[in-house]
Amino acid sequence: MRKQAFTVIELLVVVTIIGALMAILLPNLAAALEQARRAQCAANLRGIGQSIKVYSAGNRGKWPSVYKGEDGEAWGEDWTAEDTEIADAIANEGKTPEEMKDDDYPYQCNLSCWWLLIRKGMSNPNVFVCPSADQSVDEDIVDYDKWWSFKDLSNVSYSYQNQLDKSTTDNADAEMIVAADVNPYRGDVAEEPSTRAEDRDAMEKEERYRLNSPNHDFEGQNCLYADGHVTWQNTPYCGIGGNNIWLQSTYDASEDEEPWSEEDRSNDNTGDPIGSKKDSWLVP
């Protein structure tokens, strides 16, 4: 007795059903995977926050802070009193980073600040790479204490608060955002376009400060706060008082030929002076 075989029509029906199920399930699967990556990204930032606390506990409440000279070498974190006087004098003179480099003065380097945590054995390069982003760990670096910084931006997925040197972890506002997914202005991601309909106007006007981080397809960013907790934010206007975390408050006219207008200042949110302890300004 011959076994009954599937007809072509029956096979086509089965294939159609499988295709329909895949069309339904794949987007949900992709969304679930992205949620898992966001959770890992948040865990990375919490780990960075814990490393900062460990460093701070052994360094009189200071934030990780390292300065670099003109040719890129890092200045050690164990400064002499004279080094500190020089750096403070430079800051009081209002010199820009470019002017400091021209004069062979030290200037703060956020990548070196974070590498300090790695060099001291308080963290590792893996936590500085977001699983949703394009950056990757440099596997060639194995002796962390022989390096003063990451080789380049391709090894770091996050941006760090640029105005922490005048405060300590003890007196920082708990709601101050000190790190987050990468700033959309950063050189290696500055050309990435957002395809979201709500970002079209910002893209046309080249106002990238209105965009979320590109790490998660411009949907939002994980943010690390001064007290160590991490929260997902779907807008860059998530700092204290609605502060834009990509911009420095009250632009310093000495850094550009033309000072910002009142409208430009309103892009950040506030008339706070430069260096305000309430202003998040995450770079690079």
C-alpha positions in Angstrom: 0.0 0.0 0.0 1.5 3.4 -1.1 2.1 6.0 1.6 0.1 9.2 1.1 2.5 12.1 0.3 2.0 15.8 0.7 0.7 17.6 -2.3 2.4 20.8 -3.6 -0.5 22.9 -2.4 -0.2 21.4 1.1 3.5 22.2 1.2 2.9 25.7 0.0 0.3 26.2 2.8 2.8 25.0 5.4 5.6 27.3 4.0 3.1 30.2 4.0 2.2 29.6 7.6 5.8 29.4 8.7 6.6 32.6 6.8 3.7 34.4 8.5 4.9 33.2 12.0 8.4 34.3 11.3 7.2 37.8 10.2 5.3 38.0 13.5 8.0 36.6 15.8 11.2 38.1 14.3 10.5 41.7 15.2 9.6 40.6 18.7 12.8 38.6 18.9 14.8 41.6 17.8 13.2 43.8 20.3 13.8 41.3 23.1 17.5 41.0 22.1 17.8 44.8 22.2 16.2 44.9 25.7 18.8 42.3 26.8 21.6 44.5 25.3 20.3 47.6 27.1 20.2 45.7 30.4 23.9 44.6 29.9 24.7 48.2 29.0 23.1 49.4 32.2 25.1 46.8 34.1 28.3 48.1 32.5 27.5 51.6 33.7 26.7 50.4 37.2 30.0 48.6 37.2 31.8 51.8 36.2 29.9 53.6 39.0 31.1 51.1 41.5 34.7 51.4 40.3 34.5 55.2 40.7 33.3 54.7 44.3 36.1 52.4 45.1 38.7 54.8 43.6 37.1 57.7 45.4 37.1 55.9 48.8 40.9 55.6 48.6 41.5 59.1 47.2 39.8 61.5 49.6 36.5 61.5 47.7 38.0 62.6 44.3 36.7 61.6 41.0 39.1 59.7 38.7 41.1 62.5 37.1 44.2 62.4 34.8 45.7 65.2 32.8 47.6 65.0 29.5 50.3 67.1 27.9 50.8 68.4 24.4 52.1 65.2 22.8 49.5 63.0 24.4 51.4 61.6 27.4 49.3 61.3 30.5 50.3 63.2 33.6 50.2 61.0 36.7 47.4 61.4 39.1 49.8 61.8 42.0 50.6 65.4 41.5 53.0 67.6 43.5 51.7 70.7 45.1 53.4 72.7 42.3 51.5 70.7 39.6 48.2 71.5 41.3 49.0 75.2 41.5 49.9 75.2 37.8 46.7 73.5 36.8 44.5 75.7 39.0 46.2 78.8 37.6 45.5 77.6 34.0 41.8 77.1 34.9 41.6 80.5 36.5 43.1 82.1 33.3 40.2 80.6 31.3 42.5 79.0 28.8 40.9 76.5 26.4 42.2 73.0 26.0 43.8 74.0 22.6 45.6 76.9 24.2 46.8 74.7 27.0 48.2 72.2 24.5 49.9 75.0 22.6 51.6 76.1 25.8 52.5 72.4 26.7 50.1 72.7 29.7 48.2 69.8 31.1 44.5 69.3 30.2 42.0 66.8 31.4 41.4 63.8 29.3 38.2 61.8 30.1 39.5 58.6 28.4 42.6 58.7 30.6 40.4 59.3 33.6 38.5 56.0 32.9 41.7 54.1 32.0 43.0 55.0 35.4 40.3 52.7 36.9 41.6 49.9 34.6 45.2 50.6 35.4 44.5 50.5 39.1 42.7 47.1 38.7 39.3 48.5 39.7 37.7 47.9 36.3 38.4 46.2 32.9 38.0 47.3 29.3 35.0 45.1 28.7 32.6 47.3 30.8 33.4 50.3 28.6 31.9 48.7 25.5 28.1 48.8 25.0 26.8 45.5 23.4 24.5 47.6 21.2 27.3 49.8 19.9 30.0 49.4 17.2 33.0 49.8 19.6 35.1 46.8 20.7 37.7 45.8 23.2 41.3 46.1 22.0 42.5 42.5 22.6 46.2 43.5 22.0 46.4 45.4 25.2 47.1 42.9 28.1 49.4 44.9 30.4 47.0 47.5 31.5 49.4 49.3 33.8 51.7 50.1 30.9 49.1 52.2 29.2 47.8 55.6 30.2 44.6 55.6 28.1 42.5 53.8 25.6 44.2 53.6 22.2 41.3 55.5 20.6 37.6 56.1 20.6 36.8 52.7 19.0 37.3 51.1 22.4 34.9 53.2 24.4 31.1 53.4 24.1 30.4 55.9 26.8 30.8 59.6 27.6 31.9 61.0 30.9 31.1 64.2 32.8 33.6 66.9 32.0 33.2 69.1 35.0 33.8 66.9 38.1 37.3 68.1 39.1 36.0 70.8 41.4 33.7 68.5 43.3 34.0 65.2 45.2 31.8 62.1 45.2 30.5 63.2 48.6 29.2 66.6 47.7 28.0 65.8 44.1 24.2 66.1 43.6 22.8 62.6 43.6 20.8 63.4 40.5 23.8 64.6 38.5 24.4 62.4 35.5 28.1 61.5 35.4 28.2 59.1 32.4 25.9 57.8 29.7 25.9 56.1 26.2 28.1 58.0 23.8 27.5 61.7 22.9 26.1 61.9 19.3 28.6 64.7 18.6 31.7 62.5 19.2 34.0 62.3 16.2 33.6 58.6 15.4 29.8 58.7 15.5 29.1 62.2 14.5 28.1 61.2 10.9 25.7 58.5 11.9 22.2 59.5 10.8 19.0 58.9 12.8 16.2 57.4 10.7 13.5 58.1 13.3 10.8 60.3 12.0 10.9 62.5 15.2 14.6 63.2 14.6 14.1 64.5 11.0 14.0 68.1 11.9 17.1 67.9 14.1 19.0 66.1 11.4 18.0 68.7 8.8 19.1 71.6 11.0 22.3 69.7 12.0 21.3 70.1 15.7 22.7 66.8 17.0 22.4 67.9 20.6 18.7 67.2 20.2 19.4 63.5 19.4 19.7 60.6 21.7 22.9 58.5 21.7 23.5 56.4 18.6 24.4 53.4 20.7 20.7 52.2 20.8 19.6 53.5 17.4 18.8 57.0 18.8 16.0 55.6 20.9 17.5 56.8 24.2 20.5 56.2 26.5 21.4 54.6 29.8 22.6 57.2 32.3 24.8 56.7 35.4 24.0 59.1 38.2 26.3 60.4 40.9 24.8 58.1 43.6 25.5 55.0 41.4 22.0 54.2 40.0 21.4 53.8 36.3 18.2 54.9 34.5 17.1 54.7 30.8 16.3 58.1 29.4 14.5 58.7 26.1 15.6 62.3 25.7 19.0 64.1 26.1 17.1 66.8 28.2 17.3 64.6 31.2 19.8 66.4 33.4 18.9 68.4 36.5 16.2 70.9 35.7 15.9 69.5 32.1 19.5 70.2 31.3 20.8 68.8 28.0 23.5 66.3 28.9 25.5 66.9 25.6 26.0 70.6 26.1 27.9 72.8 28.5 25.7 75.5 30.1 26.3 79.1 29.2 28.8 78.8 26.4 32.2 80.3 27.0 32.8 83.0 24.3 36.6 82.5 24.6 36.2 79.0 23.0 34.8 80.4 19.7 35.0 83.5 17.6 31.3 84.2 18.2 29.6 83.9 21.6 26.4 82.0 21.8 23.1 83.9 21.5 20.4 83.7 24.1 18.6 81.2 21.8 21.7 79.0 21.7 22.0 79.1 25.5 18.4 78.0 25.8 19.3 74.8 23.9 21.0 73.6 27.1 18.3 75.0 29.5 19.8 77.4 31.9 21.9 80.4 32.6 24.1 78.6 35.1 27.8 79.5 34.9 30.4 77.3 33.3 31.4 74.5 35.7 28.1 74.6 37.5 27.8 71.5 39.7 24.3 71.0 38.3 25.3 70.9 34.7 25.9 67.6 33.0 28.3 67.9 30.0 29.2 64.4 28.8 32.2 64.0 26.5 33.9 62.8 24.4 
